[in-house]
Amino acid sequence: MTHILLTGSSRGIGAATAVALADAGASVIGHGTASGIPADFADPGAPAALWAAALDRAGGAIDVLINNAGVFEANPIDAEDAAWLAGWERTMRINLTASAELCRLAILHWQSRGCGGRIVNIASRAAYRGDSPAHWHYAASKAGMVAMTKSIARGYAGQGILAFAICPGFTMTGMADDYLASRGGDKLLADIPLGRVADPHEVAVAARFLALEAPASMTGAVIDVNGASYVR
């Protein structure tokens, strides 16, 4: 059985991904759910503690890491200096640094076992397109996640360690609902040729494929799920 650590599994994309993976027969170790492992990624010690607890729950072997946890919080440019910097650093720690720590621990784990493994990082369309003036930090964190994914793919493919990223556009989650409401939903929807935002299940299908089925030669791939609102 494939053992998968999935962060941010309590709602939205994470919850849909947990269901899709379980339906495919994988053993999913969730984070942030009632039955999962609690961890606040704003705490620098949380990623290592989560990894250790997940490894114990998995019986000593994790095969796939999916980094999905993240925050989307406004950080206006005219905020007080200290508040702006704190907002920047909080988003970077939760969205990027915690994911990097877990990627590092996963790679070291697979190297010590002499086996391969898979990493799937849930980034964002914002990594390529950018985001609003109040969300520089969010876009930068997701761009960092994409660059990290590609670096891992290039650096460890020879050891059977594969890395992929998914870049959703607007997805019908709590975060997207709030953003659409605050910025005029109709105008934003008009920018999506498909005419609607993605359903979390659509992102989950991509995550399941990359975690369990994608051929090794796809390592380093970034999959867009954005209704053609940004094409590369």
C-alpha positions as CSV (number, residue, x, y, z in Angstrom):
1,M,0.0,0.0,0.0
2,T,1.2,3.5,-0.8
3,H,1.5,5.8,2.3
4,I,0.9,9.4,1.5
5,L,1.4,12.5,3.8
6,L,-1.1,15.2,2.7
7,T,-0.9,18.6,4.3
8,G,-3.9,20.9,4.5
9,S,-6.3,18.0,4.2
10,S,-9.2,19.6,6.2
11,R,-11.0,21.4,3.4
12,G,-11.1,22.4,-0.2
13,I,-8.4,20.9,-2.5
14,G,-6.9,19.0,0.4
15,A,-10.1,17.3,1.4
16,A,-11.0,16.4,-2.2
17,T,-7.5,15.0,-2.7
18,A,-7.7,12.9,0.4
19,V,-10.9,11.3,-0.9
20,A,-9.5,10.7,-4.4
21,L,-6.4,9.1,-3.0
22,A,-8.3,6.9,-0.6
23,D,-10.6,5.8,-3.4
24,A,-7.5,4.8,-5.3
25,G,-6.4,2.5,-2.5
26,A,-3.8,4.7,-0.9
27,S,-3.3,5.2,2.8
28,V,-3.6,8.9,3.5
29,I,-2.1,10.5,6.5
30,G,-3.9,13.8,6.8
31,H,-2.9,17.1,8.5
32,G,-5.3,19.4,10.1
33,T,-8.3,17.2,10.2
34,A,-10.1,15.6,13.1
35,S,-8.5,12.3,12.4
36,G,-5.3,13.8,11.1
37,I,-2.2,15.2,12.7
38,P,-2.3,18.8,14.0
39,A,0.4,21.2,13.0
40,D,0.5,25.0,12.8
41,F,3.1,25.8,10.1
42,A,3.5,29.3,11.5
43,D,5.5,27.5,14.2
44,P,9.0,26.7,12.9
45,G,9.0,23.4,14.7
46,A,5.8,22.1,13.2
47,P,7.0,20.6,9.9
48,A,9.5,18.3,11.6
49,A,7.0,17.3,14.3
50,L,4.4,16.5,11.6
51,W,6.9,14.4,9.6
52,A,7.9,12.4,12.6
53,A,4.3,11.8,13.7
54,A,3.3,10.8,10.1
55,L,6.2,8.5,9.8
56,D,5.3,6.8,13.0
57,R,1.7,6.5,11.9
58,A,2.8,5.1,8.5
59,G,4.9,2.4,10.2
60,G,8.2,3.9,9.2
61,A,7.8,4.5,5.5
62,I,6.2,7.4,3.6
63,D,6.0,7.0,-0.2
64,V,4.5,10.3,-1.3
65,L,4.4,13.8,0.1
66,I,1.8,16.3,-1.1
67,N,2.3,19.8,0.1
68,N,-1.1,21.5,-0.1
69,A,-1.4,23.6,3.1
70,G,-1.2,27.3,2.6
71,V,-2.7,30.7,3.5
72,F,-4.0,33.5,1.3
73,E,-4.1,36.7,3.4
74,A,-4.1,40.2,2.2
75,N,-1.0,42.3,3.0
76,P,-1.7,45.9,1.8
77,I,1.4,47.9,0.7
78,D,0.3,50.8,2.9
79,A,0.3,48.8,6.1
80,E,2.7,49.7,8.9
81,D,6.2,48.6,8.1
82,A,6.4,46.0,10.9
83,A,2.9,44.6,10.0
84,W,3.7,44.4,6.3
85,L,6.9,42.5,7.0
86,A,5.2,40.2,9.5
87,G,2.5,39.4,6.9
88,W,5.2,38.7,4.3
89,E,7.2,36.4,6.6
90,R,4.1,34.5,7.8
91,T,3.0,33.7,4.3
92,M,6.5,32.6,3.3
93,R,6.9,30.4,6.3
94,I,3.5,28.7,5.9
95,N,3.4,28.4,2.1
96,L,7.0,27.9,1.2
97,T,9.4,27.3,4.1
98,A,7.2,24.6,5.7
99,S,6.9,22.9,2.3
100,A,10.6,23.0,1.8
101,E,11.3,21.5,5.2
102,L,8.9,18.6,4.5
103,C,10.5,18.1,1.0
104,R,13.9,18.0,2.6
105,L,12.8,15.4,5.2
106,A,11.1,13.3,2.5
107,I,14.2,13.3,0.3
108,L,16.5,12.3,3.2
109,H,14.0,9.6,4.2
110,W,14.0,8.1,0.7
111,Q,17.8,8.3,0.5
112,S,18.2,6.6,3.8
113,R,15.9,3.8,2.6
114,G,17.6,3.5,-0.8
115,C,14.3,3.9,-2.6
116,G,12.4,6.5,-4.6
117,G,9.5,8.6,-3.7
118,R,7.2,11.3,-5.1
119,I,6.5,14.9,-4.1
120,V,3.5,16.8,-5.4
121,N,3.4,20.6,-4.5
122,I,0.2,22.5,-4.9
123,A,1.3,25.9,-6.1
124,S,-0.9,28.5,-7.9
125,R,-1.5,30.2,-11.2
126,A,-0.1,33.3,-9.3
127,A,3.3,31.7,-9.5
128,Y,3.4,32.6,-13.2
129,R,0.8,35.4,-13.6
130,G,1.2,37.2,-10.3
131,D,-1.6,38.3,-8.1
132,S,-3.2,41.5,-6.7
133,P,-1.3,44.4,-5.2
134,A,-2.2,43.1,-1.7
135,H,-0.9,39.6,-2.5
136,W,2.8,39.9,-3.6
137,H,3.8,37.6,-0.9
138,Y,1.3,34.9,-1.9
139,A,2.5,35.0,-5.6
140,A,6.1,35.0,-4.5
141,S,5.6,32.0,-2.2
142,K,4.0,30.0,-5.0
143,A,6.6,30.9,-7.5
144,G,9.2,29.7,-5.0
145,M,7.3,26.4,-4.7
146,V,7.5,25.9,-8.5
147,A,11.2,26.7,-8.6
148,M,11.8,24.3,-5.7
149,T,9.9,21.6,-7.4
150,K,11.9,21.9,-10.6
151,S,15.2,21.9,-8.6
152,I,14.2,18.8,-6.7
153,A,13.2,17.1,-10.0
154,R,16.5,17.9,-11.6
155,G,18.6,17.1,-8.6
156,Y,17.2,13.7,-7.5
157,A,15.6,12.0,-10.6
158,G,18.6,9.7,-10.8
159,Q,17.7,8.4,-7.3
160,G,14.1,7.7,-8.3
161,I,12.8,10.8,-6.4
162,L,10.2,12.6,-8.6
163,A,8.7,16.0,-8.1
164,F,5.7,17.6,-9.7
165,A,3.7,20.8,-9.1
166,I,0.1,21.8,-9.8
167,C,-0.9,25.4,-10.4
168,P,-4.7,25.9,-9.9
169,G,-6.4,29.1,-10.8
170,F,-9.4,30.1,-8.8
171,T,-10.9,27.0,-7.1
172,M,-14.1,26.8,-5.2
173,T,-12.7,26.8,-1.7
174,G,-13.2,29.1,1.2
175,M,-10.2,31.2,0.3
176,A,-11.4,31.7,-3.3
177,D,-15.0,32.4,-2.2
178,D,-13.8,35.3,-0.1
179,Y,-11.5,36.6,-2.8
180,L,-14.1,36.5,-5.5
181,A,-16.6,38.3,-3.3
182,S,-14.1,41.0,-2.4
183,R,-12.9,41.7,-5.9
184,G,-16.1,41.4,-8.0
185,G,-16.9,37.8,-8.9
186,D,-18.4,38.5,-12.4
187,K,-15.4,40.5,-13.6
188,L,-13.0,37.8,-12.5
189,L,-15.1,35.0,-14.0
190,A,-15.1,36.9,-17.3
191,D,-11.3,36.4,-17.3
192,I,-11.7,32.6,-17.3
193,P,-12.5,31.3,-20.8
194,L,-14.1,28.1,-19.3
195,G,-16.6,30.4,-17.6
196,R,-16.3,29.0,-14.1
197,V,-13.8,28.4,-11.4
198,A,-12.4,24.9,-10.9
199,D,-14.0,22.4,-8.6
200,P,-11.6,21.0,-5.9
201,H,-12.2,17.5,-7.3
202,E,-10.7,18.6,-10.6
203,V,-7.4,19.6,-8.9
204,A,-7.6,16.4,-6.8
205,V,-7.7,14.3,-10.0
206,A,-4.5,15.9,-11.1
207,A,-2.9,15.3,-7.7
208,R,-3.9,11.7,-7.6
209,F,-2.5,11.1,-11.1
210,L,0.9,12.7,-10.2
211,A,1.1,10.9,-6.8
212,L,0.2,7.5,-8.1
213,E,0.3,7.1,-11.9
214,A,2.4,9.7,-13.7
215,P,5.3,8.2,-15.6
216,A,8.8,9.0,-14.2
217,S,9.7,11.0,-17.3
218,M,7.1,13.6,-16.3
219,T,9.2,14.6,-13.2
220,G,9.5,18.4,-13.1
221,A,6.2,18.9,-14.8
222,V,3.9,21.7,-13.7
223,I,0.2,21.0,-14.4
224,D,-2.2,24.0,-14.9
225,V,-5.8,23.7,-13.7
226,N,-7.1,27.2,-14.4
227,G,-9.8,27.1,-17.1
228,A,-7.3,28.6,-19.6
229,S,-7.2,31.9,-17.7
230,Y,-3.4,31.7,-17.9
231,V,-1.7,29.6,-20.5
232,R,2.1,29.1,-20.8
